[in-house]
């Protein structure tokens, strides 16, 4: 799969976020990287201050980041349909962390 196609899938997954939630996303950048150096099998990572934890000191902060790891996802998928599904799950999972949803709850909801 080309890098451009993979990035298109990430964009399409972001478009699946309901508009009410998408409008609430602020000061976040979504990146696609080949792999996480510290955890090579990690599929995605949210880094920042969750919306539920922001206070008056948050103003002026650098953007939070959501990183989707292309090569790690491609490693666990065998077909393009699997890649489409895994990208969607990973993007939604990391966006949920932005909204303060913890790992255990995401697994309960089927987004783990």
N, C-alpha and C positions, 0 to 999 in steps of 0.2 A: 504494500500500500504506500502511495506517495505521501510525503509530508503534507502537501497541499490538501489531499483528500482527508487525511487524519484531522487537520485543522478545521476543515469543513464540517466534519462530524462533531467536533467540539462546539462549533458555532450552532449547529442544528440542535444539539443537546441543550445549550443555553436558551435557545428559542422555545423549548418545551416548558420552561419555568413559567408558571401562571403570571399574568401581567401584574397582578396586585403585589406579588412577591418580587418580581423583577424590578418594579418601580422603587422598592424599598432597598435595593442593593445600591450601596454608595461607597466610593473610595475603595474599589476592588479591581484588580487587574487579573485576567486569566491568561496563563502562559502554557505553552506546550514545550516540554523539554524531553530529550531522549530518555533519561533515567535519573533517578535520585542517587547521588554519589554515596550517601551513607546507607541507604536501604534500597539496593538495586531492584528489588521486586515490588516496591511500593508503586501503586497505580496512580495515586493522586495525593495532594497535600494542600491543606489550608493553613496559611500562616497569617496571623493577625490577631485582632481583638474582636471577638464575636460581638455581634450587634447587641446582644443581651448584657454584655459586660462593659459597654462603652459608657463613659461618663463625661463630665464637663472638661476633663483633661485630654479627651481624644482629639479635639480640634487641632488641625495642623499636622496630624500624623501622616506618615507615608502610607501609600495605599496598602491594603491587605493584598495577599496574593493567593490565588488558587493555581496550582501547577498540576497539569495532567501529564503523566509520563508515558509517552508514545511507545517506546520500545518495550517497556514492562507490560503494557496492555497487549501489544502485538505478540509477546511471548506466550500469553495465556489463552490466546484466541486462535482458532484454526480456520475460520471463515470470516468473510466480510460482515455477515449478519451478526456473528459473535462480537466482532469489533464494535459495530454500531451499538449493540446492547451494552457492552462493557463501558464504552465511552459515556453513554447516557447515565448508567448507574453511577459511575465515578464522578461525573460532573455534578449530578444531583446530590450525591453524598457530600462532596466538598462544599457546595453551596449551603447545604443544611448546616454544616459546621459554622459557616458565617452567621447563620441565624441562631446559633447557640445550641443546636441539637447535638447531643453527645453520642459517642460511638455505640454504646449499648442500646440506646433508643433507636438508632438507625438500623441496627441489626434486627430489632424487634419489628420494625416497620418493613423489613425486606430490602433495605437499601444498604446493607452491609457489605 
